[in-house]
Amino acid sequence: MSGSNKVSRSLAGIAGIVAFATLISKIFGLVREQIVAAAFGVGPVVNAYAYAYVIPGFLLILLGGINGPFHSALISVLAKREKEEVAPLVETVTTLVSLVLLGMTVLLMVFASDLIDLLAPGLESSVKAIAVQQLQIMAPLAFFAGLIGIGFGVLNAADQYWLPSISPLLSSLTVIIPLGLALALYGSQLNTPQYALLGSVLLAGGTTAGCVLQWLAQVVAQAKANLGRIRLRFDWRLPGVSQVLAVMIPATFSSGMLYINVSTDLFFASFIENAAASLRYANFIALTPLGIISNMILVPFMPVFSRLAIPDHWPELKVRIRQGLLLTALTMLPLTAIFAAISGPIVRVIYQRGAFNASAAEDVAPVLVAYGSGLFFYLARDVLVRVFYALGDGTLPFKVSILNILLNAFLDFLFYKPFGASGLVFATIGVNIISMVIFLGVLHRRLGGLPLGEWSLALLALMGITTLAAGGSRLASQQWENYFGVSNFSLDLLQLGGGTVIALLIFGILAVQLKLPEVDLLVERLARKLKKS
């Protein structure tokens, strides 16, 4: 929001707030996943939940997530408006969104069985029954997701970053507490048919309760800041409403296409034993650092992209796009090296306890390698999409997403048999690469030329360094396993720490030699943080 008295925070300051708050949320998320893994392993409750959560989770991440279309649309419009215009605009948009999503919630509850059949035709009947029940319990996520997304956008546009970034921990606590108590009481029995109903209800019910708490926390913060209250408002003619919807609607469909791809992946996964659970566990490990770093990059860059959207500022916009892509590479590619080199120790340290045994770890580790190889392309694609949103164009990302649905289904069909669950991840990576190429080509033409050759050389050099870092870490890890074995948690933890340090050292030392401005920027920020610590 504009205003003469407003002093914008620096990108580094915003990134620091978002990173720290998101880190706390991710730590609680990790504890949640560890409890789920200990309680259910890769058994029927988690496999059912993977399908039951597809639509509610898709809506929660799509509509309610930071950097989602609701968040991005609100920022792109509110960043250019005076504070006194915000409350009526937010209340009107919230009313409209609530009416639509309330109807969607009812439909999810009524047609839960049909939707599970559509998503997972290969599920066993017992697993399907659990999934249907869980979907009905989590259907209200559809309603609250949009309200959370609006709240994120409003608070970020008002330079409030702490609450939106930390509030997801509420969703983790409402799963951790009841499921942790049940695990303490019943232990491994939670993974038996006798207690499957109890476990599935605690898992789905805790997910829904956490979403409601997350929304309530935002409502209080918005009201205190005079950024909108809980009230019905039908001022459809407010000029800002049409501007928000002009970005929000195509952006929602565009981002939604990504989750149709997720549904396509799970459709094929239903024909592979334990694939849905393996994808869930590996996805969480990969997305934990990705979520922290993506918020550091996308949250502070989105308002900047919006302010630089007019032609007079395009030269600086190009610089910011390069910064976004190169910072993405410098933060994601080291993770790629780590996941490629030591996925086994990572999975064993995080999950291997209770019902999650060595066999389950062997199922998840190769899927984690696949996810790790696509981290850069996933986040870089999101950076470019945010540029189009800032330019007021949600249509092109939508069109590209439609193309990607067909491409993803085709690649899933090609890869799921020879590569199993990992093949479904490889298909998604292919889709993200093609999307990046299209977006860069269009921006090159629209912004009067981008130095694509220069950017490509820098990225290829960093990818080469990633290969060397992964190779060095993997070699050391293999020697460790040959000498000590893999049966001891403490030794696995030391192997994980050593492999991570080796990968980061190799990547960091070689990346500095490239003398990229973004490397200097990142090193300077890290040094400043360490000095303060």
Residue pairs with C-beta under 8 A, 6 or more apart in sequence:
1 78
1 79
1 81
1 82
1 83
1 86
1 157
1 158
2 79
2 80
2 81
2 82
3 82
3 83
6 159
8 159
8 303
9 159
11 300
11 301
11 304
12 525
12 528
14 161
14 299
14 300
15 296
15 297
15 299
15 300
15 525
16 529
17 161
17 162
17 165
18 161
18 165
18 295
18 296
18 299
18 300
19 292
19 293
19 295
19 296
21 161
21 162
21 165
21 166
22 165
22 166
22 291
22 292
22 295
22 296
23 292
24 166
24 169
25 165
25 166
25 167
25 168
25 169
25 172
26 288
26 289
26 291
26 292
28 169
28 172
28 173
28 176
29 168
29 169
29 172
29 284
29 288
30 284
30 288
30 350
31 172
31 176
32 172
32 175
32 176
33 281
33 284
33 350
33 351
34 350
34 351
34 353
35 175
35 176
35 179
35 180
35 183
36 46
36 175
36 179
36 203
37 46
37 281
37 350
37 351
37 353
37 354
37 355
37 356
37 360
38 183
38 353
38 354
38 355
38 356
39 45
39 179
39 182
39 183
39 190
39 191
39 199
39 354
39 355
40 46
40 190
40 191
40 199
40 203
40 355
41 191
41 277
41 354
41 355
41 356
41 357
41 360
42 274
42 277
42 278
42 281
42 356
42 360
42 363
42 364
43 191
43 277
43 355
44 124
44 126
44 127
44 130
44 196
45 130
45 190
45 191
45 196
45 199
45 200
45 203
46 276
46 277
46 280
47 123
47 127
47 274
47 276
47 277
48 123
48 127
48 128
48 130
48 131
48 134
48 200
49 130
49 131
49 134
49 200
49 203
49 204
49 280
50 266
50 276
50 277
50 279
50 280
51 116
51 119
51 120
51 123
51 131
51 135
51 266
51 270
51 276
52 116
52 130
52 131
52 132
52 133
52 134
52 135
52 138
52 204
53 134
53 138
53 207
54 119
54 259
54 262
54 263
54 266
55 108
55 115
55 119
55 135
55 142
56 108
56 135
56 138
56 139
56 141
56 142
56 145
56 207
57 138
57 141
58 256
58 259
58 262
58 263
59 101
59 104
59 141
59 142
59 145
59 146
60 141
60 144
60 145
60 148
60 211
61 68
61 259
62 68
62 69
62 145
62 252
62 255
62 256
62 259
63 69
63 70
63 101
63 145
63 146
63 148
63 149
63 252
64 70
64 144
64 145
64 146
64 147
64 148
64 149
64 152
64 211
64 214
65 71
65 149
65 152
66 152
66 156
66 164
66 165
66 295
66 298
66 299
67 294
67 295
67 298
67 299
67 302
67 382
67 386
68 149
68 152
68 255
69 149
69 247
69 248
69 251
69 252
69 254
69 255
69 389
69 394
70 97
70 146
70 149
70 150
70 152
70 153
70 248
70 252
71 149
71 152
71 153
71 156
72 153
72 247
72 251
72 302
72 386
72 389
73 153
73 244
73 245
73 247
73 248
73 251
73 389
73 394
74 90
74 93
74 149
74 150
74 152
74 153
74 154
74 156
74 157
74 244
74 248
75 153
75 156
75 157
75 302
75 303
75 306
76 247
76 302
76 306
76 389
76 390
76 392
77 89
77 240
77 243
77 244
77 247
78 86
78 89
78 153
78 154
78 157
78 158
78 240
79 157
79 303
79 306
79 307
80 306
81 89
81 240
83 158
83 226
85 240
86 154
86 157
86 158
86 226
86 227
86 228
87 226
87 227
87 228
87 229
88 233
88 235
88 238
89 238
89 240
89 241
89 244
90 150
90 154
90 222
90 227
90 228
91 228
91 229
91 231
91 232
91 233
92 233
92 234
92 235
92 236
92 238
92 241
93 150
93 241
93 244
93 245
93 248
94 147
94 150
94 228
94 233
95 232
95 233
95 234
96 236
96 241
97 146
97 147
97 150
98 143
98 146
98 147
100 146
101 142
101 143
101 145
101 146
101 147
102 143
104 142
104 143
105 139
105 140
105 142
105 143
106 139
108 115
108 135
108 136
108 139
108 142
109 136
109 139
112 132
112 135
112 136
112 139
113 128
113 132
115 135
116 123
116 128
116 131
116 132
116 135
117 128
119 263
119 266
119 267
119 270
120 128
120 131
120 266
120 267
120 270
120 276
121 267
121 270
122 270
122 271
123 131
123 270
126 193
130 196
130 197
130 200
133 197
133 200
133 201
133 204
134 200
134 203
134 204
135 204
137 201
137 204
137 205
137 208
138 204
138 207
138 208
140 208
140 211
140 212
141 207
141 208
141 211
144 211
144 212
144 214
144 215
145 211
147 215
147 218
148 211
148 214
148 215
148 218
151 164
151 215
151 218
151 219
151 221
151 222
152 164
152 218
154 222
154 227
154 228
155 161
155 163
155 164
155 218
155 221
155 222
155 225
155 227
156 164
156 299
156 302
156 303
157 303
158 225
158 227
160 221
160 225
161 299
163 217
163 218
163 221
164 218
165 295
165 299
167 214
167 217
167 218
168 214
170 210
170 213
170 214
170 217
171 207
171 210
171 211
171 213
171 214
172 210
173 210
174 206
174 207
174 209
174 210
174 213
175 202
175 203
175 206
175 207
175 210
176 206
177 206
178 202
178 205
178 206
179 199
179 202
179 203
179 206
182 190
182 198
182 199
182 202
183 190
183 354
186 195
186 198
187 354
188 354
188 355
189 195
190 198
190 199
190 355
191 199
191 355
219 229
219 230
222 228
222 229
223 229
223 230
235 241
246 392
246 394
247 389
247 392
247 394
248 394
249 394
250 394
250 395
250 397
250 398
251 389
251 394
251 397
251 398
253 398
253 401
254 385
254 394
254 397
254 398
254 400
254 401
255 385
255 397
255 401
256 401
257 398
257 401
257 402
257 404
257 405
258 401
258 404
260 405
261 404
261 405
261 408
261 428
261 431
264 405
264 408
264 409
264 412
265 279
265 408
265 412
265 424
265 425
265 427
265 428
266 276
266 279
267 412
268 412
268 413
268 416
268 424
269 275
269 276
269 279
269 416
269 421
269 424
270 276
271 416
272 416
272 420
272 421
274 360
274 363
275 420
275 421
275 424
277 360
277 363
278 363
278 364
278 367
278 421
279 367
279 421
279 424
279 425
281 347
281 351
281 364
281 367
282 347
282 364
282 365
282 367
282 368
282 370
282 371
282 425
283 371
285 339
285 346
285 347
285 350
285 368
285 371
286 335
286 339
286 368
286 371
286 372
286 375
289 335
290 332
290 335
290 375
290 378
290 379
293 328
293 331
293 332
293 379
294 379
294 382
296 331
297 324
297 327
297 328
297 331
297 379
297 383
298 379
298 382
298 383
298 386
301 320
301 323
301 324
301 383
301 386
302 386
302 389
302 390
304 320
305 317
305 320
305 321
305 386
305 387
305 389
305 390
305 391
306 390
307 313
308 314
308 316
308 317
308 320
308 390
309 317
309 390
309 391
309 392
314 447
314 448
317 387
317 447
318 447
318 450
318 451
321 383
321 384
321 387
321 443
321 450
322 451
322 455
322 518
323 518
323 521
324 383
325 380
325 383
325 384
325 455
325 459
326 455
326 458
326 459
326 516
326 518
327 518
327 521
327 522
328 376
328 379
328 380
328 383
329 376
329 380
329 458
329 459
329 462
329 463
330 462
330 511
330 518
330 519
330 522
331 522
332 375
332 376
332 379
332 380
333 375
333 376
333 462
333 463
333 465
333 466
333 507
334 466
334 469
334 503
334 504
334 507
334 508
335 372
335 375
336 372
336 373
336 375
336 376
336 466
336 470
337 466
337 467
337 469
337 470
337 473
337 503
337 506
337 507
338 346
338 372
338 470
338 473
338 499
338 500
338 503
338 504
339 346
339 368
339 369
339 371
339 372
339 373
339 375
340 369
340 372
340 373
340 470
340 474
341 469
341 470
341 471
341 472
341 473
341 474
341 477
341 499
341 503
342 473
342 474
342 477
342 495
342 496
342 499
342 500
342 503
343 365
343 366
343 368
343 369
343 372
344 361
344 365
344 486
345 477
345 486
345 492
345 493
345 495
345 496
345 499
346 365
346 368
346 496
347 361
347 364
347 365
347 368
348 358
348 361
348 486
348 489
348 492
349 489
349 492
349 493
349 496
351 360
351 361
351 364
352 358
352 360
352 361
352 489
363 421
366 420
366 421
366 422
367 421
367 422
367 425
369 422
370 421
370 422
370 425
370 426
370 429
371 425
373 426
373 429
374 425
374 426
374 428
374 429
374 432
377 429
377 432
377 433
377 436
378 429
378 432
380 432
380 436
381 432
381 435
381 436
381 439
384 435
384 436
384 439
384 440
384 443
385 397
385 439
387 439
387 443
388 394
388 396
388 397
388 439
388 443
389 397
391 446
396 439
396 442
397 439
400 435
400 438
400 439
401 435
404 431
404 434
404 435
407 430
407 431
407 434
408 427
408 428
408 431
411 426
411 427
411 430
411 431
412 423
412 424
412 427
414 423
414 427
415 423
415 424
415 426
415 427
416 423
416 424
416 427
417 423
419 426
440 450
440 452
443 450
444 450
444 452
458 514
458 516
461 514
462 511
462 514
465 506
465 507
465 510
465 511
465 514
466 507
468 506
468 510
469 502
469 503
469 504
469 506
469 507
469 510
470 503
472 502
472 503
472 506
473 499
473 500
473 502
473 503
473 506
474 499
476 498
476 499
476 502
477 495
477 498
477 499
480 491
480 494
480 495
480 498
480 499
481 495
484 491
484 495
485 491
486 492
511 519
512 519
512 523
